[in-house]
């Protein structure tokens, strides 16, 4: 499995338009890419112009296929003037964790 995370900072005046376009991109990725297992994103509570993307893909080939899609190219073109910066990371090894909160939390 490949995990891709990204921080994207958009222009404050473009926040709502960016968020709407990101929602459509996430939906397109999930609907059109069988190798995309999840595509989640969050908006920072401290800096609403900062978005965290968290995507998981079956394998490297699925991620490479995502990078070659027309909908990713369209998303990049549509948001080019909205985005101030992008930073991303790739993860391949899960070391542990939990999916549910422990009792009492």
N, CA, C and O atoms as a GROMACS GRO file, in nm:
protein
  420
    1UNK      N    1   0.084  -0.118   0.000
    1UNK     CA    2   0.000   0.000   0.000
    1UNK      C    3   0.089   0.124   0.000
    1UNK      O    4   0.194   0.126   0.063
    2UNK      N    5   0.045   0.225  -0.071
    2UNK     CA    6   0.113   0.355  -0.076
    2UNK      C    7   0.023   0.459  -0.011
    2UNK      O    8  -0.096   0.468  -0.043
    3UNK      N    9   0.078   0.536   0.079
    3UNK     CA   10   0.005   0.647   0.141
    3UNK      C   11   0.070   0.776   0.094
    3UNK      O   12   0.192   0.791   0.098
    4UNK      N   13  -0.012   0.867   0.049
    4UNK     CA   14   0.035   0.997   0.004
    4UNK      C   15  -0.031   1.102   0.091
    4UNK      O   16  -0.154   1.106   0.104
    5UNK      N   17   0.050   1.188   0.152
    5UNK     CA   18  -0.004   1.301   0.228
    5UNK      C   19   0.050   1.430   0.168
    5UNK      O   20   0.160   1.434   0.112
    6UNK      N   21  -0.029   1.534   0.182
    6UNK     CA   22   0.013   1.663   0.128
    6UNK      C   23  -0.042   1.775   0.214
    6UNK      O   24  -0.151   1.764   0.272
    7UNK      N   25   0.034   1.881   0.221
    7UNK     CA   26  -0.013   2.008   0.276
    7UNK      C   27  -0.027   2.103   0.159
    7UNK      O   28   0.068   2.125   0.085
    8UNK      N   29  -0.145   2.159   0.143
    8UNK     CA   30  -0.167   2.258   0.038
    8UNK      C   31  -0.218   2.385   0.104
    8UNK      O   32  -0.316   2.383   0.178
    9UNK      N   33  -0.150   2.495   0.077
    9UNK     CA   34  -0.193   2.625   0.126
    9UNK      C   35  -0.252   2.700   0.008
    9UNK      O   36  -0.188   2.716  -0.096
   10UNK      N   37  -0.375   2.746   0.026
   10UNK     CA   38  -0.438   2.821  -0.083
   10UNK      C   39  -0.452   2.968  -0.042
   10UNK      O   40  -0.437   3.004   0.075
   11UNK      N   41  -0.480   3.049  -0.139
   11UNK     CA   42  -0.502   3.191  -0.113
   11UNK      C   43  -0.629   3.206  -0.029
   11UNK      O   44  -0.730   3.144  -0.060
   12UNK      N   45  -0.624   3.288   0.076
   12UNK     CA   46  -0.742   3.300   0.164
   12UNK      C   47  -0.870   3.336   0.090
   12UNK      O   48  -0.977   3.288   0.125
   13UNK      N   49  -0.859   3.419  -0.012
   13UNK     CA   50  -0.978   3.459  -0.087
   13UNK      C   51  -1.031   3.346  -0.176
   13UNK      O   52  -1.142   3.356  -0.228
   14UNK      N   53  -0.954   3.241  -0.194
   14UNK     CA   54  -0.994   3.129  -0.279
   14UNK      C   55  -1.032   3.004  -0.199
   14UNK      O   56  -1.056   2.898  -0.257
   15UNK      N   57  -1.038   3.017  -0.067
   15UNK     CA   58  -1.060   2.900   0.018
   15UNK      C   59  -1.184   2.819  -0.018
   15UNK      O   60  -1.175   2.697  -0.032
   16UNK      N   61  -1.297   2.883  -0.032
   16UNK     CA   62  -1.420   2.810  -0.060
   16UNK      C   63  -1.417   2.746  -0.199
   16UNK      O   64  -1.458   2.631  -0.215
   17UNK      N   65  -1.370   2.819  -0.298
   17UNK     CA   66  -1.359   2.764  -0.432
   17UNK      C   67  -1.262   2.646  -0.434
   17UNK      O   68  -1.288   2.545  -0.499
   18UNK      N   69  -1.150   2.660  -0.363
   18UNK     CA   70  -1.052   2.551  -0.357
   18UNK      C   71  -1.113   2.429  -0.288
   18UNK      O   72  -1.099   2.317  -0.337
   19UNK      N   73  -1.179   2.451  -0.177
   19UNK     CA   74  -1.239   2.339  -0.103
   19UNK      C   75  -1.341   2.266  -0.190
   19UNK      O   76  -1.343   2.143  -0.192
   20UNK      N   77  -1.425   2.339  -0.262
   20UNK     CA   78  -1.524   2.276  -0.350
   20UNK      C   79  -1.457   2.197  -0.461
   20UNK      O   80  -1.502   2.088  -0.495
   21UNK      N   81  -1.351   2.252  -0.518
   21UNK     CA   82  -1.280   2.182  -0.626
   21UNK      C   83  -1.209   2.058  -0.573
   21UNK      O   84  -1.202   1.956  -0.641
   22UNK      N   85  -1.155   2.068  -0.451
   22UNK     CA   86  -1.089   1.954  -0.388
   22UNK      C   87  -1.189   1.842  -0.359
   22UNK      O   88  -1.158   1.725  -0.376
   23UNK      N   89  -1.309   1.878  -0.314
   23UNK     CA   90  -1.413   1.777  -0.292
   23UNK      C   91  -1.444   1.701  -0.420
   23UNK      O   92  -1.455   1.579  -0.419
   24UNK      N   93  -1.456   1.774  -0.530
   24UNK     CA   94  -1.484   1.710  -0.659
   24UNK      C   95  -1.367   1.620  -0.701
   24UNK      O   96  -1.388   1.511  -0.754
   25UNK      N   97  -1.246   1.666  -0.678
   25UNK     CA   98  -1.129   1.585  -0.714
   25UNK      C   99  -1.124   1.456  -0.632
   25UNK      O  100  -1.096   1.349  -0.686
   26UNK      N  101  -1.150   1.466  -0.503
   26UNK     CA  102  -1.150   1.347  -0.417
   26UNK      C  103  -1.256   1.248  -0.465
   26UNK      O  104  -1.231   1.128  -0.473
   27UNK      N  105  -1.374   1.298  -0.496
   27UNK     CA  106  -1.484   1.212  -0.545
   27UNK      C  107  -1.444   1.147  -0.677
   27UNK      O  108  -1.464   1.027  -0.695
   28UNK      N  109  -1.388   1.224  -0.770
   28UNK     CA  110  -1.343   1.168  -0.898
   28UNK      C  111  -1.239   1.058  -0.878
   28UNK      O  112  -1.244   0.954  -0.943
   29UNK      N  113  -1.146   1.082  -0.788
   29UNK     CA  114  -1.040   0.982  -0.763
   29UNK      C  115  -1.100   0.853  -0.711
   29UNK      O  116  -1.062   0.744  -0.755
   30UNK      N  117  -1.193   0.863  -0.618
   30UNK     CA  118  -1.254   0.743  -0.561
   30UNK      C  119  -1.343   0.670  -0.662
   30UNK      O  120  -1.344   0.548  -0.667
   31UNK      N  121  -1.417   0.745  -0.743
   31UNK     CA  122  -1.510   0.684  -0.838
   31UNK      C  123  -1.441   0.629  -0.962
   31UNK      O  124  -1.486   0.529  -1.018
   32UNK      N  125  -1.334   0.691  -1.006
   32UNK     CA  126  -1.272   0.655  -1.135
   32UNK      C  127  -1.147   0.569  -1.123
   32UNK      O  128  -1.099   0.517  -1.224
   33UNK      N  129  -1.094   0.555  -1.003
   33UNK     CA  130  -0.968   0.483  -0.987
   33UNK      C  131  -0.985   0.363  -0.894
   33UNK      O  132  -0.994   0.379  -0.773
   34UNK      N  133  -0.990   0.243  -0.950
   34UNK     CA  134  -1.006   0.125  -0.865
   34UNK      C  135  -0.892   0.107  -0.764
   34UNK      O  136  -0.912   0.044  -0.661
   35UNK      N  137  -0.775   0.160  -0.794
   35UNK     CA  138  -0.661   0.146  -0.704
   35UNK      C  139  -0.655   0.250  -0.594
   35UNK      O  140  -0.567   0.244  -0.508
   36UNK      N  141  -0.747   0.346  -0.595
   36UNK     CA  142  -0.753   0.448  -0.490
   36UNK      C  143  -0.842   0.396  -0.378
   36UNK      O  144  -0.964   0.385  -0.395
   37UNK      N  145  -0.783   0.363  -0.265
   37UNK     CA  146  -0.857   0.306  -0.153
   37UNK      C  147  -0.928   0.411  -0.069
   37UNK      O  148  -1.036   0.387  -0.017
   38UNK      N  149  -0.866   0.528  -0.056
   38UNK     CA  150  -0.929   0.637   0.019
   38UNK      C  151  -0.868   0.769  -0.023
   38UNK      O  152  -0.753   0.776  -0.067
   39UNK      N  153  -0.948   0.874  -0.009
   39UNK     CA  154  -0.900   1.008  -0.039
   39UNK      C  155  -0.972   1.100   0.058
   39UNK      O  156  -1.088   1.137   0.037
   40UNK      N  157  -0.903   1.137   0.163
   40UNK     CA  158  -0.960   1.223   0.266
   40UNK      C  159  -0.881   1.353   0.272
   40UNK      O  160  -0.762   1.358   0.239
   41UNK      N  161  -0.950   1.458   0.313
   41UNK     CA  162  -0.878   1.582   0.336
   41UNK      C  163  -0.940   1.657   0.451
   41UNK      O  164  -1.058   1.642   0.483
   42UNK      N  165  -0.857   1.739   0.513
   42UNK     CA  166  -0.896   1.814   0.631
   42UNK      C  167  -0.852   1.959   0.614
   42UNK      O  168  -0.753   1.988   0.546
   43UNK      N  169  -0.926   2.048   0.678
   43UNK     CA  170  -0.893   2.190   0.677
   43UNK      C  171  -0.844   2.226   0.816
   43UNK      O  172  -0.906   2.190   0.916
   44UNK      N  173  -0.733   2.297   0.824
   44UNK     CA  174  -0.673   2.333   0.953
   44UNK      C  175  -0.767   2.421   1.035
   44UNK      O  176  -0.830   2.513   0.983
   45UNK      N  177  -0.776   2.392   1.166
   45UNK     CA  178  -0.854   2.474   1.257
   45UNK      C  179  -0.783   2.606   1.285
   45UNK      O  180  -0.847   2.708   1.310
   46UNK      N  181  -0.650   2.603   1.282
   46UNK     CA  182  -0.572   2.723   1.311
   46UNK      C  183  -0.550   2.812   1.189
   46UNK      O  184  -0.546   2.934   1.201
   47UNK      N  185  -0.536   2.750   1.073
   47UNK     CA  186  -0.514   2.824   0.948
   47UNK      C  187  -0.605   2.766   0.841
   47UNK      O  188  -0.566   2.671   0.774
   48UNK      N  189  -0.725   2.819   0.824
   48UNK     CA  190  -0.822   2.760   0.731
   48UNK      C  191  -0.776   2.756   0.585
   48UNK      O  192  -0.840   2.690   0.503
   49UNK      N  193  -0.669   2.824   0.551
   49UNK     CA  194  -0.616   2.818   0.415
   49UNK      C  195  -0.524   2.696   0.395
   49UNK      O  196  -0.478   2.672   0.283
   50UNK      N  197  -0.498   2.621   0.501
   50UNK     CA  198  -0.412   2.503   0.497
   50UNK      C  199  -0.497   2.377   0.494
   50UNK      O  200  -0.586   2.359   0.577
   51UNK      N  201  -0.469   2.291   0.396
   51UNK     CA  202  -0.542   2.165   0.381
   51UNK      C  203  -0.444   2.049   0.392
   51UNK      O  204  -0.333   2.056   0.339
   52UNK      N  205  -0.486   1.944   0.458
   52UNK     CA  206  -0.411   1.819   0.468
   52UNK      C  207  -0.483   1.715   0.384
   52UNK      O  208  -0.601   1.688   0.408
   53UNK      N  209  -0.415   1.658   0.288
   53UNK     CA  210  -0.471   1.549   0.207
   53UNK      C  211  -0.409   1.419   0.254
   53UNK      O  212  -0.290   1.414   0.284
   54UNK      N  213  -0.490   1.314   0.261
   54UNK     CA  214  -0.447   1.182   0.303
   54UNK      C  215  -0.508   1.082   0.207
   54UNK      O  216  -0.628   1.055   0.211
   55UNK      N  217  -0.424   1.026   0.120
   55UNK     CA  218  -0.471   0.936   0.015
   55UNK      C  219  -0.402   0.800   0.031
   55UNK      O  220  -0.284   0.794   0.064
   56UNK      N  221  -0.475   0.692   0.006
   56UNK     CA  222  -0.414   0.560   0.007
   56UNK      C  223  -0.444   0.490  -0.125
   56UNK      O  224  -0.554   0.499  -0.180
   57UNK      N  225  -0.342   0.419  -0.175
   57UNK     CA  226  -0.350   0.348  -0.302
   57UNK      C  227  -0.306   0.204  -0.281
   57UNK      O  228  -0.223   0.176  -0.193
   58UNK      N  229  -0.359   0.114  -0.360
   58UNK     CA  230  -0.328  -0.029  -0.349
   58UNK      C  231  -0.178  -0.053  -0.356
   58UNK      O  232  -0.123  -0.130  -0.277
   59UNK      N  233  -0.112   0.012  -0.451
   59UNK     CA  234   0.032  -0.008  -0.471
   59UNK      C  235   0.088   0.108  -0.553
   59UNK      O  236   0.017   0.203  -0.587
   60UNK      N  237   0.215   0.100  -0.583
   60UNK     CA  238   0.280   0.207  -0.658
   60UNK      C  239   0.218   0.224  -0.796
   60UNK      O  240   0.204   0.337  -0.844
   61UNK      N  241   0.181   0.114  -0.860
   61UNK     CA  242   0.119   0.124  -0.993
   61UNK      C  243  -0.012   0.201  -0.987
   61UNK      O  244  -0.042   0.278  -1.078
   62UNK      N  245  -0.090   0.182  -0.882
   62UNK     CA  246  -0.216   0.256  -0.867
   62UNK      C  247  -0.189   0.404  -0.845
   62UNK      O  248  -0.261   0.489  -0.898
   63UNK      N  249  -0.086   0.434  -0.768
   63UNK     CA  250  -0.053   0.576  -0.747
   63UNK      C  251  -0.002   0.638  -0.877
   63UNK      O  252  -0.037   0.751  -0.910
   64UNK      N  253   0.081   0.564  -0.950
   64UNK     CA  254   0.130   0.614  -1.079
   64UNK      C  255   0.013   0.638  -1.175
   64UNK      O  256   0.014   0.736  -1.251
   65UNK      N  257  -0.086   0.550  -1.173
   65UNK     CA  258  -0.205   0.567  -1.257
   65UNK      C  259  -0.280   0.693  -1.217
   65UNK      O  260  -0.330   0.766  -1.303
   66UNK      N  261  -0.289   0.720  -1.087
   66UNK     CA  262  -0.354   0.843  -1.038
   66UNK      C  263  -0.282   0.965  -1.095
   66UNK      O  264  -0.346   1.060  -1.141
   67UNK      N  265  -0.151   0.962  -1.090
   67UNK     CA  266  -0.072   1.077  -1.137
   67UNK      C  267  -0.090   1.102  -1.287
   67UNK      O  268  -0.065   1.212  -1.334
   68UNK      N  269  -0.134   1.001  -1.361
   68UNK     CA  270  -0.151   1.014  -1.506
   68UNK      C  271  -0.294   1.045  -1.548
   68UNK      O  272  -0.322   1.057  -1.667
   69UNK      N  273  -0.387   1.059  -1.452
   69UNK     CA  274  -0.528   1.079  -1.488
   69UNK      C  275  -0.554   1.220  -1.538
   69UNK      O  276  -0.486   1.316  -1.501
   70UNK      N  277  -0.653   1.229  -1.624
   70UNK     CA  278  -0.697   1.360  -1.675
   70UNK      C  279  -0.758   1.443  -1.562
   70UNK      O  280  -0.741   1.565  -1.559
   71UNK      N  281  -0.828   1.377  -1.469
   71UNK     CA  282  -0.891   1.456  -1.362
   71UNK      C  283  -0.789   1.518  -1.268
   71UNK      O  284  -0.816   1.624  -1.211
   72UNK      N  285  -0.672   1.456  -1.249
   72UNK     CA  286  -0.568   1.521  -1.170
   72UNK      C  287  -0.511   1.641  -1.246
   72UNK      O  288  -0.489   1.747  -1.188
   73UNK      N  289  -0.487   1.625  -1.374
   73UNK     CA  290  -0.436   1.736  -1.455
   73UNK      C  291  -0.536   1.852  -1.454
   73UNK      O  292  -0.496   1.968  -1.445
   74UNK      N  293  -0.665   1.821  -1.464
   74UNK     CA  294  -0.769   1.924  -1.460
   74UNK      C  295  -0.774   1.993  -1.324
   74UNK      O  296  -0.788   2.115  -1.317
   75UNK      N  297  -0.762   1.915  -1.217
   75UNK     CA  298  -0.761   1.972  -1.082
   75UNK      C  299  -0.643   2.069  -1.067
   75UNK      O  300  -0.660   2.180  -1.016
   76UNK      N  301  -0.525   2.026  -1.110
   76UNK     CA  302  -0.406   2.111  -1.101
   76UNK      C  303  -0.424   2.240  -1.181
   76UNK      O  304  -0.388   2.348  -1.134
   77UNK      N  305  -0.478   2.228  -1.302
   77UNK     CA  306  -0.499   2.347  -1.385
   77UNK      C  307  -0.604   2.440  -1.323
   77UNK      O  308  -0.586   2.561  -1.319
   78UNK      N  309  -0.713   2.381  -1.274
   78UNK     CA  310  -0.822   2.460  -1.217
   78UNK      C  311  -0.780   2.534  -1.090
   78UNK      O  312  -0.834   2.640  -1.060
   79UNK      N  313  -0.685   2.477  -1.015
   79UNK     CA  314  -0.647   2.537  -0.887
   79UNK      C  315  -0.512   2.608  -0.890
   79UNK      O  316  -0.467   2.658  -0.787
   80UNK      N  317  -0.449   2.613  -1.004
   80UNK     CA  318  -0.314   2.670  -1.014
   80UNK      C  319  -0.305   2.811  -0.955
   80UNK      O  320  -0.209   2.842  -0.885
   81UNK      N  321  -0.402   2.893  -0.982
   81UNK     CA  322  -0.400   3.031  -0.933
   81UNK      C  323  -0.447   3.043  -0.789
   81UNK      O  324  -0.431   3.148  -0.727
   82UNK      N  325  -0.506   2.936  -0.736
   82UNK     CA  326  -0.557   2.937  -0.598
   82UNK      C  327  -0.450   2.897  -0.497
   82UNK      O  328  -0.456   2.937  -0.381
   83UNK      N  329  -0.353   2.818  -0.541
   83UNK     CA  330  -0.257   2.755  -0.450
   83UNK      C  331  -0.132   2.841  -0.432
   83UNK      O  332  -0.074   2.891  -0.529
   84UNK      N  333  -0.092   2.856  -0.306
   84UNK     CA  334   0.032   2.926  -0.272
   84UNK      C  335   0.148   2.827  -0.263
   84UNK      O  336   0.257   2.854  -0.314
   85UNK      N  337   0.123   2.712  -0.198
   85UNK     CA  338   0.230   2.614  -0.183
   85UNK      C  339   0.174   2.473  -0.169
   85UNK      O  340   0.060   2.453  -0.126
   86UNK      N  341   0.259   2.376  -0.207
   86UNK     CA  342   0.227   2.234  -0.194
   86UNK      C  343   0.350   2.164  -0.139
   86UNK      O  344   0.462   2.185  -0.186
   87UNK      N  345   0.329   2.083  -0.038
   87UNK     CA  346   0.434   1.994   0.013
   87UNK      C  347   0.373   1.856   0.023
   87UNK      O  348   0.260   1.842   0.068
   88UNK      N  349   0.447   1.753  -0.018
   88UNK     CA  350   0.390   1.620  -0.010
   88UNK      C  351   0.493   1.518   0.032
   88UNK      O  352   0.614   1.538   0.021
   89UNK      N  353   0.440   1.406   0.083
   89UNK     CA  354   0.521   1.297   0.133
   89UNK      C  355   0.458   1.165   0.091
   89UNK      O  356   0.338   1.157   0.066
   90UNK      N  357   0.542   1.062   0.083
   90UNK     CA  358   0.496   0.928   0.046
   90UNK      C  359   0.537   0.832   0.156
   90UNK      O  360   0.647   0.841   0.210
   91UNK      N  361   0.448   0.741   0.189
   91UNK     CA  362   0.469   0.646   0.298
   91UNK      C  363   0.438   0.506   0.246
   91UNK      O  364   0.342   0.488   0.171
   92UNK      N  365   0.518   0.409   0.283
   92UNK     CA  366   0.494   0.275   0.233
   92UNK      C  367   0.488   0.169   0.342
   92UNK      O  368   0.446   0.056   0.315
   93UNK      N  369   0.529   0.201   0.461
   93UNK     CA  370   0.533   0.099   0.564
   93UNK      C  371   0.451   0.142   0.684
   93UNK      O  372   0.477   0.246   0.744
   94UNK      N  373   0.350   0.061   0.718
   94UNK     CA  374   0.269   0.087   0.837
   94UNK      C  375   0.336   0.019   0.955
   94UNK      O  376   0.369  -0.100   0.948
   95UNK      N  377   0.356   0.094   1.061
   95UNK     CA  378   0.428   0.040   1.177
   95UNK      C  379   0.334   0.004   1.292
   95UNK      O  380   0.378  -0.056   1.390
   96UNK      N  381   0.209   0.038   1.282
   96UNK     CA  382   0.114   0.004   1.387
   96UNK      C  383   0.015   0.116   1.407
   96UNK      O  384   0.018   0.217   1.338
   97UNK      N  385  -0.073   0.097   1.502
   97UNK     CA  386  -0.175   0.197   1.530
   97UNK      C  387  -0.306   0.130   1.563
   97UNK      O  388  -0.313   0.008   1.582
   98UNK      N  389  -0.409   0.210   1.570
   98UNK     CA  390  -0.543   0.159   1.602
   98UNK      C  391  -0.645   0.236   1.520
   98UNK      O  392  -0.626   0.352   1.486
   99UNK      N  393  -0.755   0.168   1.490
   99UNK     CA  394  -0.861   0.232   1.412
   99UNK      C  395  -0.972   0.288   1.500
   99UNK      O  396  -1.051   0.370   1.454
  100UNK      N  397  -0.981   0.245   1.625
  100UNK     CA  398  -1.088   0.288   1.713
  100UNK      C  399  -1.028   0.344   1.842
  100UNK      O  400  -0.921   0.303   1.886
  101UNK      N  401  -1.100   0.439   1.900
  101UNK     CA  402  -1.056   0.495   2.028
  101UNK      C  403  -1.077   0.390   2.136
  101UNK      O  404  -1.169   0.308   2.129
  102UNK      N  405  -0.993   0.394   2.236
  102UNK     CA  406  -1.008   0.300   2.347
  102UNK      C  407  -1.130   0.336   2.430
  102UNK      O  408  -1.174   0.451   2.428
  103UNK      N  409  -1.186   0.239   2.504
  103UNK     CA  410  -1.304   0.268   2.589
  103UNK      C  411  -1.276   0.384   2.684
  103UNK      O  412  -1.166   0.398   2.738
  104UNK      N  413  -1.376   0.465   2.704
  104UNK     CA  414  -1.362   0.578   2.796
  104UNK      C  415  -1.311   0.704   2.731
  104UNK      O  416  -1.298   0.806   2.798
  105UNK      N  417  -1.283   0.700   2.605
  105UNK     CA  418  -1.233   0.820   2.535
  105UNK      C  419  -1.342   0.886   2.461
  105UNK      O  420  -1.320   0.988   2.396
   0.00000   0.00000   0.00000
